[in-house]
């Protein structure tokens, strides 16, 4: 397998075969993200991708999960994705699912029939970074799509049978808009109704515009306790019909896990206990990206 690194994947794809079908991110302008700033976005030649699939077939014939990299494989045309997915299905008889990072624009460009075609070829989970449901914050961090577009993309993907995992960033609104950010994000998640929700804490990364904003004092980050206030508003306010909820990424101060709405009371009780100091937070030195 050939990789142009560094490479990234969601925590839930830890056991997946990583197949690089694009280099970089098709948007690559989010002010807080440094993942692909050193790469120029491009599609890898199909022949190279198929050669990697063949090599993986020889090395790991029992592969059950595949994750398509880099930042937004879904931006490729359906005509370009179908041969890759067909090759994966042919190479791995035990294949259960294929996943990809996605952005709203790439999903909305595809007709419903094309999304269903991708689902039929086992592309059945997508990971979308909503980050915030607050339009003012989304514009400031240059998300590249409106909140309404993010909501529509998740709903359309799930209507086609592609489960969506949506990520949000605690702290991205700063102290100035923490409540607007938390409430609007909960409302956007309610409208989306994804199958998975993951909370991360924003971490300023050197070399990003967001890092510079924080360094200049243009954005003041919330304290750990204030981050818990955001988390509490989210858990208390969003109304999901059946989702796995996690805040156990390495960036989080308070690891949580459960299902919503079933575990709402338990999750809120743990947050309240942490806010009182009865549950310890992750020390700063143990947090990371």
C-alpha positions in Angstrom: 0.0 0.0 0.0 1.2 3.5 -0.9 0.4 6.5 1.2 1.2 10.1 0.8 1.2 11.1 4.5 0.3 12.0 7.0 -3.0 10.2 6.9 -6.0 10.6 9.2 -9.1 8.4 10.0 -11.9 8.5 12.6 -11.3 6.6 15.8 -14.0 4.2 14.9 -12.1 3.2 11.7 -9.0 1.9 13.7 -9.4 -1.6 12.4 -10.2 -0.6 8.8 -8.1 -0.9 5.7 -7.1 2.6 4.8 -7.3 3.3 1.1 -6.1 6.6 -0.2 -8.3 7.7 -3.2 -7.6 11.4 -3.0 -4.8 13.5 -1.6 -5.8 16.4 0.7 -9.1 18.1 1.2 -11.3 19.5 -1.5 -12.2 22.5 0.7 -9.1 22.9 2.9 -10.0 26.4 4.2 -11.4 25.7 7.6 -9.5 28.1 9.9 -9.0 25.6 12.7 -7.8 22.6 10.7 -4.2 21.8 9.9 -4.7 18.2 8.7 -4.2 18.7 4.9 -2.6 22.2 4.7 0.6 20.8 3.3 -1.2 18.9 0.5 -2.7 20.1 -2.8 -6.0 18.4 -3.4 -6.0 15.9 -6.2 -7.6 12.6 -7.1 -5.2 9.7 -7.2 -4.9 7.9 -10.5 -7.5 5.1 -10.7 -4.9 2.6 -11.7 -2.9 3.3 -8.6 -5.9 2.9 -6.3 -6.9 -0.4 -7.9 -3.3 -1.6 -7.6 -3.5 -0.9 -3.9 -6.8 -2.8 -3.6 -5.1 -5.8 -5.3 -2.2 -5.6 -2.9 -4.5 -5.4 0.1 -6.4 -8.4 -1.3 -3.2 -10.4 -1.2 -2.2 -9.2 2.3 -5.5 -9.0 4.1 -8.1 -11.1 2.2 -10.4 -11.1 5.2 -10.8 -7.4 5.3 -14.3 -6.4 6.6 -14.1 -2.6 6.7 -12.4 0.0 4.4 -12.0 3.7 5.0 -11.5 5.9 1.9 -9.0 8.8 2.4 -8.1 11.7 2.4 -10.4 14.5 3.5 -13.4 14.0 1.3 -13.4 11.0 -1.0 -17.1 11.7 -1.7 -16.1 14.7 -3.8 -15.1 12.3 -6.5 -17.7 11.7 -9.1 -19.9 8.6 -8.7 -18.4 7.4 -12.0 -15.0 7.5 -10.4 -16.1 6.0 -7.1 -18.0 3.1 -8.5 -15.0 1.2 -10.0 -13.2 1.5 -6.6 -16.1 0.2 -4.7 -16.7 -2.6 -7.1 -13.1 -3.6 -6.8 -13.3 -3.6 -3.0 -16.5 -5.8 -3.1 -14.8 -8.2 -5.5 -11.5 -8.3 -3.5 -13.0 -8.8 -0.1 -15.9 -11.4 0.2 -16.3 -10.5 3.9 -16.6 -6.7 3.3 -19.2 -5.2 5.6 -18.9 -1.5 5.0 -16.9 1.3 3.4 -16.6 4.7 5.1 -15.4 8.2 4.1 -15.1 11.7 5.4 -17.7 13.8 3.5 -18.6 17.5 3.3 -22.0 18.9 2.6 -21.2 20.2 -0.9 -20.0 16.9 -2.1 -23.1 15.1 -0.9 -25.5 17.7 -2.2 -23.9 17.5 -5.7 -25.0 13.9 -6.0 -28.6 12.9 -7.0 -30.4 10.6 -4.7 -30.0 7.7 -7.2 -26.2 8.1 -7.1 -26.1 8.1 -3.3 -28.2 5.0 -3.3 -25.8 3.4 -5.8 -22.9 4.1 -3.5 -24.8 2.6 -0.6 -25.5 -0.5 -2.6 -21.8 -0.9 -3.1 -21.4 -0.7 0.7 -20.4 2.9 1.2 -22.7 3.0 4.2 -21.1 5.4 6.6 -20.0 9.0 6.3 -18.2 11.3 8.7 -19.2 15.0 8.5 -17.7 17.8 10.5 -20.5 20.2 11.4 -18.4 21.8 14.1 -21.1 24.4 14.9 -24.7 25.1 14.2 -24.2 28.8 14.8 -24.2 30.6 11.4 -22.0 33.4 12.6 -19.4 31.0 14.0 -19.6 28.8 10.9 -18.9 31.8 8.7 -15.9 32.9 10.9 -14.3 29.5 10.7 -14.9 29.3 6.9 -16.7 26.0 6.9 -17.5 26.3 3.2 -21.2 25.4 3.6 -24.1 26.9 5.4 -25.7 25.2 8.4 -28.8 24.5 6.3 -26.7 22.8 3.7 -25.0 20.7 6.3 -28.4 19.6 7.7 -29.7 18.8 4.2 -26.6 16.8 3.3 -27.0 14.6 6.4 -30.7 14.1 5.9 -30.2 13.2 2.2 -27.4 10.8 2.9 -29.3 9.0 5.6 -32.4 8.9 3.4 -30.3 7.0 0.9 -29.1 4.5 3.6 -25.7 6.1 4.4 -25.4 6.4 8.1 -23.9 9.7 9.2 -21.5 10.4 12.0 -21.4 14.1 12.8 -18.6 15.9 14.7 -18.9 19.1 16.7 -16.2 21.2 18.3 -16.7 22.4 21.8 -15.1 25.8 22.3 -15.1 26.9 18.6 -17.5 29.8 19.4 -15.1 31.1 22.0 -16.3 32.7 25.2 -18.2 35.4 23.3 -20.6 33.0 21.5 -20.4 29.9 23.6 -24.2 29.7 24.3 -25.2 30.7 20.8 -22.8 28.0 19.5 -24.1 25.3 21.9 -27.8 26.0 21.4 -27.6 26.3 17.6 -25.5 23.2 17.3 -28.0 21.2 19.4 -30.7 22.5 17.2 -28.9 21.6 14.0 -28.2 18.1 15.3 -31.9 17.8 16.1 -32.7 18.6 12.5 -30.1 16.3 11.1 -30.9 13.4 13.4 -27.7 11.5 12.7 -26.9 8.0 13.9 -23.7 9.1 15.6 -22.6 12.3 17.3 -19.0 13.0 18.4 -17.9 16.0 20.5 -14.3 17.1 20.4 -12.7 20.1 22.1 -11.1 22.6 19.7 -7.4 22.8 19.9 -5.5 25.7 18.3 -2.9 24.2 16.0 0.2 26.3 15.0 0.1 27.3 11.3 -3.7 27.8 11.2 -5.6 31.1 11.2 -7.5 30.0 14.3 -4.3 29.6 16.2 -3.4 33.2 15.2 -6.8 34.5 16.2 -6.4 33.0 19.7 -2.8 34.2 20.0 -3.9 37.8 19.1 -6.8 37.6 21.6 -9.4 37.9 18.8 -10.9 34.6 20.1 -10.8 33.7 23.8 -11.2 30.0 24.5 -13.5 28.8 27.2 -12.1 27.2 30.4 -12.4 23.5 30.9 -15.5 24.1 33.2 -17.0 26.4 30.6 -16.5 23.6 28.0 -18.6 21.4 30.3 -21.3 24.1 30.2 -21.4 23.8 26.4 -21.5 20.0 26.6 -24.4 20.1 29.0 -26.4 22.4 26.8 -25.8 20.1 23.8 -26.8 16.9 25.7 -29.8 18.5 27.3 -31.1 20.3 24.2 -30.7 18.0 21.2 -33.6 15.7 20.4 -32.4 12.7 18.5 -34.4 9.6 17.7 -31.7 7.1 18.3 -28.0 8.0 18.2 -24.7 6.9 19.7 -23.1 9.8 21.5 -19.4 10.1 22.3 -17.1 12.7 23.8 -14.2 10.4 24.3 -11.8 11.8 21.7 -8.3 12.6 23.1 -9.1 16.3 23.0 -12.0 16.1 25.5 -11.8 17.0 29.2 -14.7 14.6 30.1 -14.9 11.3 28.3 -18.6 10.3 27.9 -20.5 7.6 26.0 -24.0 6.5 25.6 -27.2 6.6 23.5 -29.6 9.5 23.1 -32.3 9.9 24.1 -32.1 6.8 26.4 -29.0 7.9 28.4 -29.6 11.6 28.6 -30.3 11.7 32.4 -27.2 9.7 33.1 -24.9 11.8 30.9 -26.2 15.0 32.4 -25.6 13.6 35.9 -22.0 12.9 35.1 -21.5 16.3 33.6 -23.0 17.9 36.7 -20.8 15.8 38.9 -17.7 16.9 36.9 -18.8 20.5 37.1 -19.0 20.2 41.0 -15.5 18.6 41.0 -16.8 15.1 42.0 -15.6 13.6 38.7 -12.0 14.4 37.6 -11.3 16.0 34.3 -8.6 14.8 31.9 -5.4 16.7 32.8 -4.2 19.2 30.2 -1.0 17.2 29.6 -2.9 14.1 28.7 -5.1 15.8 26.1 -4.2 15.8 22.5 -5.4 15.8 18.9 
